[in-house]
Amino acid sequence: MINFLIAIGVIFALSAGWIWVQQAARVYAAKHPELGAVKEEGLGCGKSCGCKVGSCDKK
């Protein structure tokens, strides 16, 4: 049972840590606009479409 609770704790800690990293990156990007637009994972165009000035058209 203790292994189960440890596993839950580790998963929660990793998830919370990743959320903190994303938030820190957003704050840093907001303070440094000269570095360009932030590209977050999972957003924007993928491999199956072409980007054109703010839109994503399927190929």
N, CA, C and O atoms as a GROMACS GRO file, in nm:
protein
  236
    1MET      N    1   0.082  -0.120   0.000
    1MET     CA    2   0.000   0.000   0.000
    1MET      C    3   0.086   0.126   0.000
    1MET      O    4   0.051   0.226  -0.062
    2ILE      N    5   0.199   0.119   0.071
    2ILE     CA    6   0.287   0.236   0.076
    2ILE      C    7   0.344   0.268  -0.061
    2ILE      O    8   0.362   0.384  -0.095
    3ASN      N    9   0.372   0.165  -0.140
    3ASN     CA   10   0.423   0.188  -0.276
    3ASN      C   11   0.320   0.260  -0.361
    3ASN      O   12   0.354   0.347  -0.442
    4PHE      N   13   0.194   0.224  -0.344
    4PHE     CA   14   0.086   0.288  -0.417
    4PHE      C   15   0.076   0.436  -0.381
    4PHE      O   16   0.061   0.520  -0.470
    5LEU      N   17   0.084   0.468  -0.254
    5LEU     CA   18   0.078   0.607  -0.210
    5LEU      C   19   0.200   0.688  -0.257
    5LEU      O   20   0.187   0.804  -0.293
    6ILE      N   21   0.315   0.625  -0.256
    6ILE     CA   22   0.436   0.692  -0.306
    6ILE      C   23   0.422   0.721  -0.455
    6ILE      O   24   0.457   0.830  -0.500
    7ALA      N   25   0.371   0.624  -0.530
    7ALA     CA   26   0.352   0.644  -0.674
    7ALA      C   27   0.255   0.759  -0.701
    7ALA      O   28   0.279   0.841  -0.789
    8ILE      N   29   0.147   0.766  -0.628
    8ILE     CA   30   0.050   0.876  -0.643
    8ILE      C   31   0.118   1.008  -0.610
    8ILE      O   32   0.098   1.107  -0.682
    9GLY      N   33   0.195   1.012  -0.504
    9GLY     CA   34   0.265   1.134  -0.466
    9GLY      C   35   0.365   1.180  -0.571
    9GLY      O   36   0.375   1.299  -0.600
   10VAL      N   37   0.438   1.086  -0.628
   10VAL     CA   38   0.537   1.119  -0.732
   10VAL      C   39   0.467   1.173  -0.857
   10VAL      O   40   0.511   1.272  -0.915
   11ILE      N   41   0.360   1.108  -0.898
   11ILE     CA   42   0.285   1.154  -1.015
   11ILE      C   43   0.229   1.293  -0.992
   11ILE      O   44   0.235   1.378  -1.081
   12PHE      N   45   0.173   1.317  -0.875
   12PHE     CA   46   0.120   1.450  -0.843
   12PHE      C   47   0.230   1.554  -0.843
   12PHE      O   48   0.212   1.664  -0.897
   13ALA      N   49   0.345   1.522  -0.783
   13ALA     CA   50   0.456   1.616  -0.777
   13ALA      C   51   0.509   1.649  -0.917
   13ALA      O   52   0.539   1.765  -0.946
   14LEU      N   53   0.520   1.550  -1.002
   14LEU     CA   54   0.567   1.574  -1.139
   14LEU      C   55   0.467   1.660  -1.217
   14LEU      O   56   0.508   1.750  -1.290
   15SER      N   57   0.340   1.633  -1.201
   15SER     CA   58   0.237   1.713  -1.269
   15SER      C   59   0.239   1.858  -1.220
   15SER      O   60   0.234   1.951  -1.300
   16ALA      N   61   0.246   1.876  -1.090
   16ALA     CA   62   0.250   2.010  -1.034
   16ALA      C   63   0.376   2.083  -1.077
   16ALA      O   64   0.373   2.202  -1.105
   17GLY      N   65   0.488   2.012  -1.081
   17GLY     CA   66   0.613   2.071  -1.126
   17GLY      C   67   0.606   2.116  -1.271
   17GLY      O   68   0.657   2.222  -1.305
   18TRP      N   69   0.544   2.035  -1.356
   18TRP     CA   70   0.533   2.072  -1.497
   18TRP      C   71   0.443   2.195  -1.514
   18TRP      O   72   0.472   2.281  -1.597
   19ILE      N   73   0.336   2.203  -1.439
   19ILE     CA   74   0.249   2.321  -1.444
   19ILE      C   75   0.326   2.445  -1.399
   19ILE      O   76   0.312   2.552  -1.459
   20TRP      N   77   0.408   2.431  -1.295
   20TRP     CA   78   0.489   2.543  -1.247
   20TRP      C   79   0.589   2.587  -1.355
   20TRP      O   80   0.609   2.707  -1.375
   21VAL      N   81   0.652   2.492  -1.423
   21VAL     CA   82   0.748   2.525  -1.530
   21VAL      C   83   0.678   2.600  -1.642
   21VAL      O   84   0.732   2.698  -1.693
   22GLN      N   85   0.560   2.556  -1.682
   22GLN     CA   86   0.486   2.624  -1.788
   22GLN      C   87   0.451   2.767  -1.747
   22GLN      O   88   0.464   2.859  -1.827
   23GLN      N   89   0.406   2.785  -1.625
   23GLN     CA   90   0.370   2.918  -1.577
   23GLN      C   91   0.493   3.008  -1.571
   23GLN      O   92   0.485   3.125  -1.608
   24ALA      N   93   0.605   2.954  -1.525
   24ALA     CA   94   0.729   3.033  -1.520
   24ALA      C   95   0.773   3.074  -1.661
   24ALA      O   96   0.820   3.186  -1.681
   25ALA      N   97   0.757   2.985  -1.757
   25ALA     CA   98   0.793   3.017  -1.896
   25ALA      C   99   0.702   3.126  -1.952
   25ALA      O  100   0.750   3.214  -2.024
   26ARG      N  101   0.573   3.122  -1.919
   26ARG     CA  102   0.481   3.226  -1.966
   26ARG      C  103   0.516   3.362  -1.905
   26ARG      O  104   0.514   3.464  -1.974
   27VAL      N  105   0.549   3.364  -1.778
   27VAL     CA  106   0.587   3.489  -1.712
   27VAL      C  107   0.715   3.544  -1.772
   27VAL      O  108   0.725   3.664  -1.799
   28TYR      N  109   0.813   3.458  -1.795
   28TYR     CA  110   0.940   3.500  -1.855
   28TYR      C  111   0.917   3.556  -1.995
   28TYR      O  112   0.973   3.659  -2.031
   29ALA      N  113   0.834   3.488  -2.074
   29ALA     CA  114   0.805   3.533  -2.210
   29ALA      C  115   0.734   3.668  -2.210
   29ALA      O  116   0.758   3.752  -2.297
   30ALA      N  117   0.647   3.689  -2.113
   30ALA     CA  118   0.576   3.817  -2.104
   30ALA      C  119   0.672   3.930  -2.068
   30ALA      O  120   0.653   4.044  -2.112
   31LYS      N  121   0.773   3.901  -1.990
   31LYS     CA  122   0.871   4.003  -1.951
   31LYS      C  123   0.976   4.029  -2.059
   31LYS      O  124   1.043   4.132  -2.056
   32HIS      N  125   0.990   3.936  -2.154
   32HIS     CA  126   1.091   3.948  -2.258
   32HIS      C  127   1.028   3.930  -2.397
   32HIS      O  128   1.053   3.829  -2.463
   33PRO      N  129   0.948   4.028  -2.443
   33PRO     CA  130   0.882   4.014  -2.573
   33PRO      C  131   0.980   4.017  -2.691
   33PRO      O  132   0.945   3.975  -2.801
   34GLU      N  133   1.100   4.066  -2.669
   34GLU     CA  134   1.199   4.072  -2.777
   34GLU      C  135   1.243   3.934  -2.823
   34GLU      O  136   1.305   3.921  -2.928
   35LEU      N  137   1.213   3.830  -2.748
   35LEU     CA  138   1.251   3.694  -2.785
   35LEU      C  139   1.152   3.629  -2.882
   35LEU      O  140   1.176   3.518  -2.929
   36GLY      N  141   1.043   3.697  -2.910
   36GLY     CA  142   0.947   3.645  -3.006
   36GLY      C  143   0.828   3.579  -2.939
   36GLY      O  144   0.818   3.574  -2.817
   37ALA      N  145   0.739   3.528  -3.023
   37ALA     CA  146   0.617   3.465  -2.975
   37ALA      C  147   0.647   3.332  -2.907
   37ALA      O  148   0.738   3.260  -2.947
   38VAL      N  149   0.569   3.301  -2.806
   38VAL     CA  150   0.583   3.174  -2.734
   38VAL      C  151   0.511   3.066  -2.812
   38VAL      O  152   0.396   3.085  -2.852
   39LYS      N  153   0.576   2.955  -2.833
   39LYS     CA  154   0.514   2.841  -2.901
   39LYS      C  155   0.501   2.729  -2.800
   39LYS      O  156   0.599   2.662  -2.766
   40GLU      N  157   0.379   2.708  -2.752
   40GLU     CA  158   0.356   2.604  -2.654
   40GLU      C  159   0.330   2.471  -2.723
   40GLU      O  160   0.279   2.465  -2.834
   41GLU      N  161   0.368   2.366  -2.654
   41GLU     CA  162   0.350   2.232  -2.707
   41GLU      C  163   0.203   2.201  -2.729
   41GLU      O  164   0.120   2.227  -2.641
   42GLY      N  165   0.169   2.145  -2.845
   42GLY     CA  166   0.032   2.107  -2.874
   42GLY      C  167  -0.053   2.216  -2.937
   42GLY      O  168  -0.166   2.190  -2.976
   43LEU      N  169   0.000   2.337  -2.948
   43LEU     CA  170  -0.076   2.446  -3.008
   43LEU      C  171  -0.020   2.478  -3.145
   43LEU      O  172   0.095   2.448  -3.175
   44GLY      N  173  -0.102   2.539  -3.228
   44GLY     CA  174  -0.056   2.579  -3.360
   44GLY      C  175  -0.069   2.467  -3.460
   44GLY      O  176  -0.141   2.369  -3.438
   45CYS      N  177   0.001   2.482  -3.569
   45CYS     CA  178  -0.009   2.386  -3.678
   45CYS      C  179   0.077   2.263  -3.652
   45CYS      O  180   0.186   2.272  -3.594
   46GLY      N  181   0.026   2.151  -3.695
   46GLY     CA  182   0.100   2.026  -3.684
   46GLY      C  183   0.158   1.988  -3.818
   46GLY      O  184   0.180   2.075  -3.903
   47LYS      N  185   0.184   1.861  -3.838
   47LYS     CA  186   0.247   1.814  -3.961
   47LYS      C  187   0.148   1.803  -4.077
   47LYS      O  188   0.189   1.795  -4.192
   48SER      N  189   0.017   1.803  -4.047
   48SER     CA  190  -0.082   1.778  -4.152
   48SER      C  191  -0.147   1.906  -4.206
   48SER      O  192  -0.248   1.898  -4.275
   49CYS      N  193  -0.092   2.023  -4.175
   49CYS     CA  194  -0.152   2.145  -4.226
   49CYS      C  195  -0.045   2.250  -4.249
   49CYS      O  196   0.067   2.238  -4.200
   50GLY      N  197  -0.079   2.353  -4.325
   50GLY     CA  198   0.014   2.461  -4.353
   50GLY      C  199  -0.034   2.590  -4.290
   50GLY      O  200  -0.151   2.624  -4.300
   51CYS      N  201   0.056   2.661  -4.224
   51CYS     CA  202   0.018   2.786  -4.158
   51CYS      C  203   0.026   2.904  -4.254
   51CYS      O  204   0.122   2.917  -4.330
   52LYS      N  205  -0.075   2.989  -4.248
   52LYS     CA  206  -0.079   3.110  -4.329
   52LYS      C  207  -0.134   3.223  -4.244
   52LYS      O  208  -0.254   3.225  -4.216
   53VAL      N  209  -0.054   3.314  -4.203
   53VAL     CA  210  -0.092   3.435  -4.130
   53VAL      C  211  -0.205   3.409  -4.031
   53VAL      O  212  -0.316   3.460  -4.047
   54GLY      N  213  -0.176   3.332  -3.929
   54GLY     CA  214  -0.271   3.312  -3.821
   54GLY      C  215  -0.378   3.206  -3.844
   54GLY      O  216  -0.462   3.184  -3.757
   55SER      N  217  -0.375   3.138  -3.959
   55SER     CA  218  -0.473   3.032  -3.980
   55SER      C  219  -0.401   2.902  -4.015
   55SER      O  220  -0.286   2.903  -4.057
   56CYS      N  221  -0.470   2.794  -3.997
   56CYS     CA  222  -0.412   2.662  -4.023
   56CYS      C  223  -0.503   2.591  -4.124
   56CYS      O  224  -0.615   2.553  -4.090
   57ASP      N  225  -0.455   2.574  -4.244
   57ASP     CA  226  -0.533   2.510  -4.350
   57ASP      C  227  -0.485   2.368  -4.371
   57ASP      O  228  -0.365   2.343  -4.384
   58LYS      N  229  -0.580   2.273  -4.376
   58LYS     CA  230  -0.545   2.134  -4.402
   58LYS      C  231  -0.492   2.121  -4.544
   58LYS      O  232  -0.538   2.187  -4.636
   59LYS      N  233  -0.392   2.034  -4.557
   59LYS     CA  234  -0.335   2.009  -4.691
   59LYS      C  235  -0.419   1.912  -4.768
   59LYS      O  236  -0.387   1.879  -4.882
   0.00000   0.00000   0.00000
